[in-house]
Amino acid sequence: MEYRLSTFAAVFEALPLWLLIFGIFTPVVLLLLLIIAYLRLELMEVNKELGMNHDPKDIIKEHFNKQTRHHSTEYRVRNTICNN
């Protein structure tokens, strides 16, 4: 029985080298580079948006500071009213 190459290998063996390089390899590489560039731009946009967002810990601190200011104002008002 004679050894036969697969159909895929036979096709590539029949094609000239310049067609393999410029017709298959180059477009695939360019497409992959384009996808990488697109994903990099998207990642940069997401990083900008994340940089704009507040840290959840800051929100808790702001809430606590707001409550503390509110309570201290109430305390001063009550003490002023009671002392007069």
N, C-alpha and C positions, 0 to 999 in steps of 0.2 A: 504494500500500500504506500502510495506516495504522500509525502508531507505537504500539506496545503497551508498557506498563510490565511489568516482571517481576512475577511472582506475589508475591514477597516485598514489593516496593514497593507493590503494590496493597493488600495486607493492611494494611500500616502506614498507608497513606493512608486506609483506611476506619476504622481504630480511632480513638477519641477520645483527645485528648492526656492526659487524666487517667489513662486506662488504660495508656498507654505509660509514663508517669512512675511511677505507683504499682504497676503490675502487672508491669512488665518491668525498668525501670531501677533502681528502689529495691531489689528483692530481689537483683539481680545485684551491686550495689554492696555491700550488706550481707554477702553471701556472700564477696566478695573481702576485705572488712575482717576478717571472721571468720577466713579462711584466713591473712591476714597476722598477726593477733593470735596464732593458734595456733603459727605458725612462729616468731614472736618468743619465745614462752614456751619452746618447745623449744630454741631457740638459747641462751637464758639458762641452761637446765638443763645443756646441753652445756658452756657456758663455766664453770659451777661445777665440773663434773666434771673438766674439764681443769685448772682451778686447783688441784684436790686432788692431781693426779698429780705425781710427782716428775719433775724434769728428768733426761733420760738422762745428762747430764754429772755430775749429783750422784751417780747410782748408781755411776759409774766412780770418782769421788772417794772415796765411802764404801768401795768395795772396796779401793782403793789404801791408804786410811788403815787399814783392818782388817789388811791384809797387813803394813803398816809396823809397826803395834803388835805384831802377832804375832812378826815377825822381831826387833824390838828386845827383846821379852820373852825370846825364845829366846837372844839374844846375852847378855843380862844373866844368865840362868840358867847358861849355859855358862861365862861368865867367873867367876861366883861359885863354881861347882864347880871350875873349873881353878885358881883362886887359893887355894882352901882346901886 
